[in-house]
Amino acid sequence: MSLFSLKSNGTYVVDKREFASRLRKITGFRTSNIRLYEAAFIHRSASFTLPDGQRINNERLEFLGDAVLDAILSDYLFEKFPEASEGFMTKIRSRIVNRDILNQLALSMGIDKILVSHVNTSCPTRNLYGDALEALIGALFVDKGFKKTKKLFITRVFNKYLDLEKIVDTDTDYKSLVFEWTQKKKANLTFEYKEEYDFVLRQSVFSATLLINEKEFGKGQGASKKEAEQEAAGQAWTRLKDFHKSRS
């Protein structure tokens, strides 16, 4: 049963008791500011407009949460690795905020069961759950401040669902890996791009095709060229590894 029921005027009625119960399972506390958290779980595809013209969705909270999450992880890694270089901490932080990682975290937390959207789950742009996680972090920051938001994220999300040692040891920057491979082989790496507007998501969706010596090795899609490049590079890196295995 959905927590959000669509009214004829395009707005939503929320089962507040059930919403508060599920939110408490995620955050571990009760809050009187339920409306703030409701907005965190309304994807832009399910936006509605209030009589005063205000548009309700989680985009603004997502923007805020993205910055707060970067600050939380920077603070955490600074404390966790007192001897680490700036480059090392930047690399580890970028691996953690990888869109696939954020989406998996959101699914582990049960955000998919509380999010309202009009997006087909098979849609190639799969970031709506990770975006909602960032919006939740933004709502927590507004409601509780940085210190409590950091504590909640680290204890109830980071330590519970992520293996930091595995993240440190795993390089998921596929674009850099493919770039290094092409440099060693003296091959030519190029990207071809395509941009389309998705009227359901209400945003541009970018496609990237990775070419090595003018031969296609991978395709990707995302909300930005960078995301599309990484997905295409991931496909390319898998093909390159399989190629080496077959030759060995």
C-alpha positions in Angstrom: 0.0 0.0 0.0 1.4 3.4 -1.0 2.1 6.0 1.6 1.1 8.7 -0.8 -2.4 9.0 -2.4 -2.8 11.3 -5.4 -5.7 13.7 -5.2 -7.6 15.0 -8.2 -5.9 18.4 -7.9 -2.5 16.9 -8.3 -1.4 17.0 -4.7 -0.7 14.1 -2.4 -2.3 12.9 0.8 0.2 11.1 3.1 -0.6 8.3 5.6 1.3 10.3 8.3 1.3 7.6 10.9 2.7 5.0 8.6 5.2 7.5 7.1 6.4 8.5 10.6 6.8 4.8 11.5 8.9 4.0 8.4 10.9 7.2 8.8 11.7 6.3 12.4 13.0 2.9 11.2 15.4 4.7 8.9 16.5 7.5 11.2 16.0 6.0 14.7 14.1 9.0 16.1 10.7 10.7 16.0 10.3 14.2 14.5 7.6 16.8 14.6 8.7 18.2 11.3 7.1 15.5 9.2 6.3 17.8 6.2 10.0 18.5 5.7 10.8 14.8 5.4 7.8 14.2 3.1 9.3 16.6 0.6 12.6 14.6 0.7 10.8 11.6 -0.7 8.9 13.3 -3.6 10.9 12.8 -6.7 10.8 15.6 -9.4 8.8 13.3 -11.7 6.0 13.4 -9.1 6.2 17.2 -8.4 3.1 19.1 -7.6 2.4 22.8 -7.2 0.7 24.5 -4.2 -1.9 27.2 -4.7 0.7 29.8 -3.9 2.8 28.6 -6.8 5.5 26.7 -4.7 6.6 23.5 -6.4 7.1 20.6 -4.1 9.8 17.9 -4.8 13.1 16.9 -3.3 15.4 18.7 -5.6 16.4 21.5 -3.2 16.9 19.1 -0.3 19.0 16.9 -2.7 21.2 19.9 -3.6 21.7 20.6 0.1 22.2 17.0 1.1 24.9 16.5 -1.6 27.0 19.3 -0.1 26.3 18.0 3.5 27.3 14.5 2.6 30.6 15.7 1.1 31.3 17.6 4.4 30.3 14.6 6.5 32.7 12.2 4.6 35.5 14.8 4.5 35.3 15.2 8.3 35.0 11.5 8.8 38.0 10.6 6.5 40.1 13.4 8.0 39.6 11.9 11.5 39.9 8.2 10.3 43.1 8.6 8.3 45.2 11.3 10.2 48.3 10.6 8.0 46.5 10.4 4.6 47.1 12.9 1.8 44.4 15.1 0.3 44.5 13.1 -2.9 43.9 9.8 -1.0 40.9 11.2 0.9 39.4 12.8 -2.2 39.7 9.5 -4.1 38.0 7.5 -1.2 35.3 10.1 -0.8 34.5 10.0 -4.6 34.2 6.2 -4.4 31.7 6.4 -1.5 29.5 9.0 -3.3 29.5 7.0 -6.5 25.9 6.9 -7.8 25.8 3.1 -7.7 27.0 3.1 -4.0 24.4 5.7 -3.0 21.6 3.8 -4.8 22.6 0.6 -3.0 22.7 2.4 0.3 19.2 3.8 -0.3 17.8 0.4 -1.2 19.4 -1.2 1.9 17.8 1.5 4.0 14.4 0.9 2.5 14.1 4.3 0.8 12.6 2.6 -2.3 9.5 1.7 -0.1 8.9 5.3 1.0 9.8 7.2 -2.2 7.0 8.5 -4.5 7.9 8.9 -8.2 6.5 8.4 -11.7 9.7 6.9 -13.0 9.7 3.4 -14.4 12.1 1.3 -12.3 13.7 -0.1 -15.4 14.5 3.5 -16.6 18.2 3.7 -17.5 18.6 6.7 -15.2 18.6 4.9 -11.9 19.7 7.6 -9.5 16.4 8.4 -8.0 17.0 6.3 -4.8 20.5 7.8 -4.2 19.1 11.3 -4.9 16.4 10.6 -2.3 19.1 9.6 0.2 20.8 12.9 -0.4 17.5 14.7 0.1 17.0 12.9 3.4 20.5 14.0 4.5 19.5 17.6 3.5 16.3 17.3 5.6 18.2 15.9 8.5 20.6 18.8 8.3 17.8 21.4 8.3 16.0 19.6 11.2 18.9 18.4 13.4 22.1 20.3 12.3 25.4 19.0 11.1 26.6 17.1 14.2 23.6 15.0 14.6 23.3 14.4 10.9 26.9 13.2 10.7 26.4 10.9 13.7 23.2 9.4 12.2 24.8 8.8 8.8 28.0 7.2 10.1 26.3 5.0 12.7 23.1 4.0 10.9 24.2 4.0 7.3 28.0 4.1 6.8 29.0 1.6 9.4 26.0 -0.6 8.9 26.0 -1.0 5.1 29.5 -0.2 3.9 32.9 -1.9 4.1 35.5 0.9 4.2 38.4 -1.5 3.8 36.9 -2.9 0.6 36.2 0.6 -0.7 39.8 1.6 -0.1 41.1 -1.5 -1.9 38.7 -1.3 -4.9 39.2 1.2 -7.7 35.9 2.1 -9.3 37.2 5.0 -11.4 36.8 3.1 -14.6 37.4 6.1 -16.8 40.9 6.5 -15.3 41.6 2.8 -15.6 40.6 2.7 -19.3 42.6 6.0 -19.9 45.7 4.4 -18.3 45.2 1.3 -20.5 44.9 3.3 -23.7 48.0 5.3 -22.8 50.0 2.1 -22.3 48.8 0.7 -25.6 49.2 4.0 -27.4 45.6 3.8 -28.4 43.2 6.6 -29.1 40.3 7.1 -26.5 37.3 9.3 -27.4 33.8 9.9 -26.2 30.7 10.7 -28.3 27.8 12.4 -26.6 24.1 12.7 -27.0 21.7 14.8 -24.9 17.9 14.2 -24.7 15.2 15.7 -22.4 13.2 13.2 -20.4 9.8 14.6 -19.8 9.0 12.0 -17.0 12.2 12.8 -15.1 11.9 16.5 -16.1 15.7 16.7 -16.7 18.3 16.2 -19.4 19.7 12.7 -19.8 23.1 12.3 -21.3 24.4 9.3 -23.4 28.1 8.6 -23.9 29.7 6.1 -26.2 33.4 5.2 -25.5 35.5 4.5 -28.5 39.0 3.1 -28.6 40.7 3.5 -32.0 37.2 4.4 -33.4 35.7 1.1 -32.2 32.8 1.1 -29.7 33.7 -0.4 -26.3 31.0 0.8 -24.0 27.8 2.9 -23.7 26.4 4.7 -20.7 23.6 7.1 -19.6 23.3 9.5 -16.7 22.0 12.8 -15.4 25.4 14.3 -16.4 28.2 13.7 -18.9 30.4 12.5 -16.1 27.9 9.8 -15.0 27.4 8.7 -18.6 31.2 8.5 -19.1 31.7 6.4 -16.0 29.0 3.9 -17.0 30.5 3.6 -20.5 34.0 3.2 -19.1 32.7 0.5 -16.8 31.5 -1.5 -19.7 34.7 -0.9 -21.6 36.9 -2.0 -18.7 34.9 -5.2 -18.4 35.4 -5.9 -22.1 39.2 -5.1 -21.8 39.6 -7.4 -18.8 37.7 -10.2 -20.6 39.8 -9.7 -23.7 43.0 -10.1 -21.6 41.7 -13.3 -19.9 40.8 -14.9 -23.3 44.3 -14.1 -24.6 46.1 -15.5 -21.5 
